[in-house]
Amino acid sequence: MGISKIGTDGISSSPSIASPTLSGTVTMTGLAANTVPVISSSNTVVGIAPGTSGNVLTSNGTSWSSGAGVADGSITTAKLADSGVTTAKLADSGVTTAKITDANVTTAKLADSGVTTAKLADSSVTYTKLASLARAKIRQIVTGSASAGGSISSGAGATDTGLSATITLSSTASQVLGIVQFGNIYQAGGGGTTMGIEFHTRRVVGGSIVATPSSACAGAPYTSTSSQVVISAGGATFLDSPASTAALTYKVQIQHHGGSGTVNFHQNNAASMIVLFEVAND
């Protein structure tokens, strides 16, 4: 095919330029609207239809097709490079607690400044979530008091003082820490003699004494110098391991041995108190 051009010297004929040819034969077939044209293995131009909404053009290494996009569960942390996901790439609402499994967030994955109180909802921290705290935890406190007077004679054996408290532990692994403070006692008669006054804290289940916790006794011999003497009684601290979730009553008894005379306790309504703590170890 010749091409003419117009120059300063008029119309002249230029050398002929050959038309380009394709290598091989490509046949066009009728393509539907919105299809993507590709050349098939048989050198035919064919159209790939869009298919279902959300489909993408994918390759199997040989040919192209319209297929589903990335499924929700197809991307795992193992497929992501360490630097592939950054906070800058995540919308504020893109990550929710519902999308994070309990085991995926560990303290090793959190920067020291990554968790602040401002980022925690009021109800998001509960007792059961604080498993990393120290094992010994106080779960409940129960108190009891008594001030009604009573008396005991020498050799009469242990006598209830009316001081008690009942606690029901939440676990058989829990222990009971007890603190007992007893009020004044009063000796009538027996001046100049030595008498022994002891306080015993008993563990009671179902109305029966089942144990006397170690270190739950307090007392010492007192020597009176007159026929009447007021003794400021002390207290006791004990740690008991009942291994039970039944209702446990700890009651305080008084015992008078040695010497003579009668001992009145809670003299002048001096109050006594017992405090029981459940110490959790689970």
C-alpha positions as CSV (number, residue, x, y, z in Angstrom):
1,M,0.0,0.0,0.0
2,G,1.5,3.4,-1.0
3,I,1.3,6.5,1.2
4,S,1.3,10.0,-0.3
5,K,2.6,13.1,1.4
6,I,2.5,16.8,0.7
7,G,5.8,18.6,0.7
8,T,7.1,21.9,-0.5
9,D,7.5,20.5,-3.9
10,G,4.0,19.2,-4.3
11,I,2.6,15.8,-4.0
12,S,5.0,13.0,-4.1
13,S,4.8,9.3,-3.5
14,S,6.5,7.7,-0.5
15,P,7.9,4.1,-0.3
16,S,5.3,1.4,0.3
17,I,4.9,0.2,4.0
18,A,3.8,-3.3,4.6
19,S,0.7,-4.0,6.8
20,P,1.5,-5.8,10.1
21,T,0.4,-9.4,10.4
22,L,-0.3,-11.5,13.5
23,S,1.7,-14.6,14.3
24,G,-0.8,-17.4,14.0
25,T,-4.5,-17.2,13.4
26,V,-6.8,-15.6,16.0
27,T,-10.5,-16.0,15.5
28,M,-13.0,-13.6,17.2
29,T,-16.2,-15.1,18.4
30,G,-19.3,-13.2,19.5
31,L,-18.6,-11.8,23.0
32,A,-21.5,-11.0,25.4
33,A,-21.6,-7.6,27.2
34,N,-19.4,-7.1,30.2
35,T,-17.3,-10.1,29.5
36,V,-13.5,-10.1,29.8
37,P,-11.8,-11.1,26.5
38,V,-8.9,-13.6,26.8
39,I,-7.1,-15.7,24.3
40,S,-7.7,-19.4,24.8
41,S,-5.2,-22.2,24.3
42,S,-6.7,-22.7,20.8
43,N,-5.9,-19.0,19.9
44,T,-9.5,-18.1,20.1
45,V,-10.6,-14.9,21.7
46,V,-13.3,-15.8,24.3
47,G,-15.1,-13.8,26.9
48,I,-15.2,-14.7,30.6
49,A,-18.6,-13.7,32.1
50,P,-18.7,-11.9,35.5
51,G,-20.5,-14.7,37.2
52,T,-21.7,-14.2,40.8
53,S,-21.5,-10.8,42.5
54,G,-18.2,-10.5,44.3
55,N,-16.3,-12.9,41.9
56,V,-12.8,-12.1,40.9
57,L,-10.7,-13.1,37.9
58,T,-8.5,-16.0,39.0
59,S,-5.8,-18.2,37.4
60,N,-5.1,-21.9,38.0
61,G,-1.7,-21.5,36.3
62,T,-3.1,-22.4,32.9
63,S,-6.3,-20.6,32.3
64,W,-8.4,-17.8,33.6
65,S,-11.9,-18.0,35.2
66,S,-14.4,-16.0,37.3
67,G,-14.4,-17.3,40.8
68,A,-15.4,-16.5,44.3
69,G,-13.1,-14.1,46.2
70,V,-11.3,-14.8,49.5
71,A,-13.5,-16.8,51.9
72,D,-13.8,-15.7,55.5
73,G,-11.7,-18.5,56.9
74,S,-9.1,-18.8,54.1
75,I,-6.7,-16.2,55.6
76,T,-4.9,-17.4,58.7
77,T,-2.2,-15.8,60.8
78,A,0.2,-18.4,59.3
79,K,-0.3,-16.9,55.9
80,L,0.4,-13.3,57.0
81,A,3.8,-11.8,57.2
82,D,4.7,-10.4,60.6
83,S,4.6,-6.9,59.2
84,G,1.6,-7.5,56.9
85,V,-1.0,-6.2,59.3
86,T,-0.5,-2.9,61.1
87,T,-2.8,-0.8,63.2
88,A,-2.7,1.9,60.4
89,K,-4.4,-0.7,58.1
90,L,-7.2,-1.5,60.5
91,A,-10.3,0.6,61.0
92,D,-11.1,1.5,64.6
93,S,-14.2,-0.8,64.4
94,G,-12.4,-3.6,62.4
95,V,-11.3,-5.6,65.4
96,T,-13.8,-6.6,68.0
97,T,-13.6,-9.1,70.9
98,A,-16.1,-11.3,69.1
99,K,-13.5,-11.8,66.4
100,I,-10.7,-12.8,68.7
101,T,-10.5,-16.2,70.3
102,D,-9.6,-16.4,74.0
103,A,-6.2,-18.0,73.4
104,N,-5.1,-15.6,70.7
105,V,-4.2,-12.7,72.9
106,T,-1.4,-13.4,75.4
107,T,0.6,-11.1,77.6
108,A,3.7,-11.9,75.4
109,K,1.8,-10.3,72.4
110,L,0.9,-7.1,74.3
111,A,3.3,-4.2,74.6
112,D,3.9,-2.8,78.1
113,S,1.8,0.3,77.2
114,G,-0.7,-1.5,75.0
115,V,-3.4,-2.0,77.6
116,T,-4.5,1.0,79.7
117,T,-7.4,1.5,82.0
118,A,-8.9,3.9,79.5
119,K,-9.2,1.0,77.0
120,L,-11.1,-1.3,79.5
121,A,-14.8,-1.1,79.8
122,D,-16.2,-1.0,83.4
123,S,-17.5,-4.6,83.1
124,S,-14.7,-6.1,81.1
125,V,-12.5,-7.1,84.1
126,T,-14.0,-9.8,86.3
127,Y,-12.7,-12.0,89.1
128,T,-12.6,-15.1,86.9
129,K,-10.4,-13.3,84.3
130,L,-7.8,-12.4,86.9
131,A,-6.2,-15.8,87.1
132,S,-2.7,-14.4,87.1
133,L,-3.1,-12.7,90.4
134,A,-1.5,-14.1,93.5
135,R,-3.1,-17.5,94.5
136,A,-4.1,-16.4,98.0
137,K,-7.3,-14.4,97.7
138,I,-9.9,-13.4,100.3
139,R,-13.3,-14.3,98.9
140,Q,-15.5,-13.6,101.9
141,I,-15.4,-12.3,105.5
142,V,-17.8,-13.4,108.2
143,T,-17.9,-11.9,111.7
144,G,-19.6,-12.8,115.0
145,S,-19.8,-11.2,118.4
146,A,-21.0,-11.9,121.9
147,S,-21.3,-9.9,125.1
148,A,-23.8,-11.9,127.2
149,G,-22.2,-12.9,130.6
150,G,-21.6,-16.4,131.8
151,S,-19.6,-18.3,134.3
152,I,-17.5,-21.4,134.8
153,S,-16.2,-23.2,137.8
154,S,-12.8,-24.9,138.1
155,G,-12.7,-28.3,136.6
156,A,-16.1,-27.9,134.9
157,G,-14.7,-28.6,131.5
158,A,-15.0,-26.5,128.3
159,T,-18.0,-24.2,128.3
160,D,-19.6,-22.3,125.4
161,T,-19.1,-18.6,125.6
162,G,-21.8,-17.7,123.0
163,L,-19.2,-16.4,120.6
164,S,-19.4,-18.0,117.2
165,A,-19.6,-17.4,113.4
166,T,-20.6,-19.6,110.5
167,I,-19.0,-19.6,107.0
168,T,-19.7,-21.7,103.9
169,L,-16.6,-22.0,101.7
170,S,-16.9,-21.7,97.9
171,S,-14.3,-24.4,97.3
172,T,-12.9,-27.4,99.1
173,A,-9.4,-26.0,98.4
174,S,-10.2,-22.9,100.5
175,Q,-8.9,-22.3,104.0
176,V,-10.4,-20.4,106.9
177,L,-8.3,-17.7,108.6
178,G,-9.8,-17.0,112.0
179,I,-9.1,-14.1,114.4
180,V,-10.6,-14.3,117.9
181,Q,-10.5,-11.5,120.5
182,F,-12.1,-12.2,123.8
183,G,-13.4,-9.7,126.3
184,N,-12.6,-9.4,130.0
185,I,-13.1,-12.2,132.5
186,Y,-13.7,-11.9,136.2
187,Q,-12.6,-14.2,139.0
188,A,-14.8,-14.4,142.1
189,G,-13.1,-16.0,145.0
190,G,-10.0,-18.1,145.2
191,G,-7.6,-15.2,145.9
192,G,-4.0,-16.0,146.0
193,T,-4.3,-19.1,143.9
194,T,-3.1,-19.9,140.4
195,M,-5.8,-20.7,137.8
196,G,-5.5,-21.6,134.2
197,I,-7.9,-19.9,131.7
198,E,-8.0,-21.2,128.1
199,F,-10.1,-20.3,125.1
200,H,-10.6,-23.0,122.5
201,T,-12.1,-22.4,119.0
202,R,-13.9,-25.4,117.8
203,R,-15.0,-26.3,114.3
204,V,-18.7,-27.5,114.3
205,V,-20.5,-29.2,111.5
206,G,-24.1,-30.2,111.9
207,G,-24.1,-29.4,115.6
208,S,-21.1,-31.6,116.4
209,I,-17.5,-30.5,117.2
210,V,-15.3,-32.1,114.5
211,A,-12.0,-30.3,115.1
212,T,-10.0,-27.8,117.0
213,P,-7.8,-26.0,114.5
214,S,-4.1,-25.7,115.2
215,S,-3.2,-22.5,117.1
216,A,-6.9,-21.9,117.9
217,C,-6.3,-22.0,121.7
218,A,-5.2,-19.1,123.8
219,G,-4.6,-18.9,127.5
220,A,-2.1,-18.8,130.4
221,P,-2.1,-19.4,134.1
222,Y,-3.1,-16.3,136.2
223,T,-2.2,-15.8,139.8
224,S,-4.7,-13.7,141.7
225,T,-3.6,-11.6,144.6
226,S,-7.1,-11.0,146.0
227,S,-10.4,-12.6,146.2
228,Q,-11.6,-10.7,143.2
229,V,-9.6,-9.9,140.0
230,V,-10.4,-8.8,136.5
231,I,-8.3,-10.4,133.8
232,S,-8.0,-8.8,130.4
233,A,-8.2,-11.8,128.2
234,G,-6.3,-12.1,124.9
235,G,-7.0,-13.6,121.5
236,A,-6.0,-16.2,119.0
237,T,-5.3,-16.5,115.3
238,F,-5.7,-19.8,113.4
239,L,-5.6,-21.1,109.9
240,D,-7.9,-24.1,109.3
241,S,-8.1,-26.4,106.2
242,P,-11.6,-28.1,106.5
243,A,-11.7,-29.3,102.8
244,S,-15.5,-28.8,102.9
245,T,-18.2,-26.7,101.3
246,A,-20.7,-27.4,104.1
247,A,-21.7,-24.7,106.6
248,L,-18.9,-24.5,109.1
249,T,-19.5,-22.9,112.6
250,Y,-16.5,-21.9,114.6
251,K,-17.4,-21.4,118.3
252,V,-15.3,-20.3,121.2
253,Q,-15.3,-22.2,124.5
254,I,-13.7,-21.3,127.8
255,Q,-12.0,-23.7,130.2
256,H,-11.0,-23.2,133.8
257,H,-8.5,-25.6,135.4
258,G,-6.3,-25.2,138.4
259,G,-7.0,-23.0,141.4
260,S,-10.5,-22.5,142.8
261,G,-13.4,-20.1,142.6
262,T,-15.7,-19.2,139.7
263,V,-14.7,-17.3,136.6
264,N,-17.3,-15.0,135.0
265,F,-16.7,-14.1,131.3
266,H,-17.9,-11.0,129.4
267,Q,-17.7,-9.1,132.6
268,N,-19.6,-5.9,132.4
269,N,-20.8,-6.9,129.0
270,A,-17.3,-6.6,127.5
271,A,-17.8,-7.8,123.9
272,S,-15.8,-10.5,122.2
273,M,-15.4,-10.9,118.5
274,I,-14.5,-13.6,116.0
275,V,-13.7,-12.8,112.3
276,L,-13.5,-15.6,109.7
277,F,-11.8,-15.1,106.2
278,E,-12.2,-17.5,103.3
279,V,-8.7,-17.7,101.8
280,A,-8.9,-19.1,98.2
281,N,-6.1,-21.1,96.9
282,D,-7.5,-22.2,93.5
